[in-house]
Every structure is written in C-alpha cells, then in structure tokens.
C-alpha cells in the first residue's frame, strides 16, 4: 500500500475514533443517590423577564439540606447567547430562592453546581422552555 | 482611483506567493479540525462547544462582515478546497461536470435544503451534528474535486459558496486585469488554463472578462498563473457591478439573487416567536403534523414560492409599464441586481446581531477547553460573563439602521439601472421594484422588531 493511501486510511481511522469517543476531561459528578434536587420557577410557566428559581434540596428520605452552596448558570440552547449567572449561599429548610432573569424566549437549560455541607459536590441540569412576556 | 492590493508592498507578494492562500486556509483548517474534534468529543451543549459557537456565531458573523467590508475572504481561506489539491495529488484527472448542471439551479436547491436542515435539525444547538456538517463538506468537496476536472463543488453546489458569491456582488474588492492590451495579446491564457506549476481558475473565470465577483473564489490562482503579472485585486465602489450590466441575463442567476434575499428574511423570521405560532396553526390545518414537513412547507413558500411569484410579478408589471415586447427573463434580469444591497443588509443585520452578542464568548470557551485538557495557564475560572461586543440595547437600532442603509443603496442601484435602460423619462418602469424593495425592508424591520425566540426544536418536539 502506498504512503498516500496509508495517510488516507489513517485519517479515516482517526475520524472514526473521534466519532466514537467522548473526551474525559470534564468530569461532572452526578447527584448522589441519597440527595434529591428539584427546581421550580416563578412565574410558572417561565416568561421573559425577572423570575425566581426555587431549588429544593433534600435527602432521599425527605429531610431538608440547608447551608449548601449553589452556583447556577442559565444558558439558551442556541450557541452564543450570554449565560445568566447566579449563586445561592444558604436556604432555610433546604429551599433556595434565587433571583434570575430570562433574557429571551426559547429553550433554556439551567445547570446547578451544588456543594453540600458535608463537602460533597455534584451538578444537575434542568431543561425548560421560556415563553415571551 | 482604485488601489491594487496585489501590488501593495509586503501584502501583495504575500498574497500572490505560491503558498499565499495557505495564510487563510491553514488557520481555517486548524479551526475546522478543532470544531470536528470538540463537536464529536466535547460537551453536547451548544454554548460550551467550539463546533457550534465557531460555526454559528463567529463564522457567520465574520463571513458577512468580510464580504461587506472586504471581499470573499472565506472562499479564499476555505479549507474544504484543500482537498482539491489533495485530489490532484492522488493523480485523479476527472471528467467535465455535466452540462445540464452547469448553472445555479443546483446551488439554489442546495441553499434552500441547507437552511431547511439548519432549522429542522436545530444545527445551531447540536455540536455533534455541526461537526458532521463540517466532515460532510470535506468529503463532498474532496469527492467532487476528485471526480471532475473543474471545481464543481465551489461553482455549482456549495451552499456557503453560493451565499458568498451572492453577497460578494456588493464587496469593495474585485479581480481585474491591469492592462487589457496585455490580455489581448496573451496566447496561453494561463489565468484560466493554468501553467505548468500553477492551476488556472478553479471556477473557470477569464480575468479580462471579469465584471462581477460572482463565482470568484478570491483564490488568486489567476494572479499566480499570469506570466505577465497583469492581474490586480482592486478596490471598487460596492455597487459598481450592480449598476453596470455585469450579470448574465439568465433565469438561474436572477433567481439565485431573489432566493438569497428571501432566505435572509426567512432565516431571521425563524428565530422569532411568530414562526412557532404559524407552525402550530399549520399543524392543525394541514394533513401532516411532522415538524420537518411543516418547516419544509413554510420555507418552500418563503424561500421559493414567494420570490418566484413576487419576482415574476414585478418583472411582468415593469415590462408592461415599459411597453416593451421582450422575454420576461430580460425584464427580471434588468432590475434584480438592485435587490442585492438590501438582501446583504438583512443578512448583515441578522448575523451581525449574533456576532455582536457573543463574539467574546470564545474566550471563556477557550479557557474551559484548555482546562478540560489539563492546561491551566489561561485561568481556573472561565470568564463566562464575557460575550457581547456592544451593549445589547444598541443592537436593535443598529439592525434597523443597516436595513435602512441597504434599502437606500438598493433604491440608488434601481434608479441608476433604470436611467441606464430607460433614460430620465422612464421612472414609472421601476415603480413595481420600488414597491417590492420597500415591502422587503418593512418585512425585515418587522422581523427584527419581533420578540426573539430560539427553541432547540420547534413545536416542542
């Protein structure tokens, strides 16, 4: 086989490997089995403009988890829209209310990075649709 | 007084040099590889991935800015055409592209198909699919370049190329011959035929006859091949070729201009709330509720039926007012170049918006990419707050100003073409075209003033 054909074969193999692989660089911890995080929005359904995100953090047997740290990032599904960033430092009874602003109608995803009081951390994603004001 | 960039010290020799095109192709190839790599292996969310951010924010924004303020730089730097060289390297000498397809109809069909797929598959929200689009481009360009002698992919098929060719008609740079007399006595016509060391024009343009940027890749192979150093890359007024009769009076050329303009409107319309109401209303009235078919129906109407009906309508009316007994093809071709400034303005307002809102997002994206690969020198916390180039409040007035400028230039071109063909007495002949241009501008203003809505998929699908 000529060197040119080997080059082509190598390129195609590399492409196949890339297609089958997923980069291992960004390790995202899923929610622990003993923790439940839920999200609600006000107003509901979500509308363009000022809003409140309400996160409820509990153990799997229903006990509230206060004093966790939540870093929130809202992104549109479209590439290139500026994300909306927010944080919540503590929440009585495991309820964390975060002022937020939906900047445009469309599909959003909210990614919450949670640091539990016991030091564990995890990340969870919520998808939702925001309607026009 | 025009400036010849090919004879500017340093820049000219750099561009004309044997490897001059690699100045553009090299970096763009590297970016294409990065997009494929990140698209296939990186985060699946569009804002976190180079494939989607670079393709749908930066490429689109920079390509239209380059076309308006410089020229067809992205065809010049197109990495897909590197496979042309590779195909030649593999020793293939292809056949001629079929005569039946040597026109712009395949390009029009693929342009409409591309924008339908873009909306239907939500390419802008899908890094993996975007990466496959890049791969598909490389494969399609490579295969066609290997199978056929000329560059059919660029000239007849490539949707990006069709877009660039259309918008380049308002670009301020153009390839010309420095001295016509030199070309008249030239025997080899190396600019189009090529020489022993350099290919001739891939799209088979002959420099001394060039009056338009249509089909010009800006590759500068003509300048490299010319043994007399008689090829220039000169500045010009952006409306020069539109005012002159520089376009062939062909149906396909005229329709490409109209379709380019109307896709500009439909593509912007597709990111506003009203399109979802329209799709939902159609879903209950039409016998099919499939999202892809509904979008195909809507875009076929907006991108094909509407420009056909309106284009032929105003051409027929204009012909009637002129009292001329001539083929409708000629009536259409007479004024259709006047649509281009407004069409380009609509694209500039749309793609410029996305670029202005998110150009700086590439900084935190790069930081995150490096962190993902264990490189920390760019910081441990990506600056995700970076994004807009200008305050968001400025964008809508800027969009509207761009559309207004586009309309005014279109009206100027229309008036000049009317004067050229009918003299000062024939102003009524262009009235149907004035109405069409104003209606298109009003549609653009309404679209850009509508509330934006960008879903990952229409109809909640």
Interface residues (C-beta under 8 A of the other chain):
Chain A: X4 X15 X18 X19 X21 X22 X23 X25 X26 X48 X73 X75 X76 X77 X78 X79 X80 X81 X82 X83 X85 X104 X105 X106 X107 X109 X129 X132 X133
Chain B: X36 X37 X40 X41 X42 X43 X45 X46 X47 X48 X49 X52 X53 X55 X56 X57 X89 X90 X122 X124 X125 X135 X273 X354 X357 X358 X361 X368 X371 X372 X373 X374 X384 X385 X387 X388 X451 X452 X453 X454 X455 X456 X457 X460
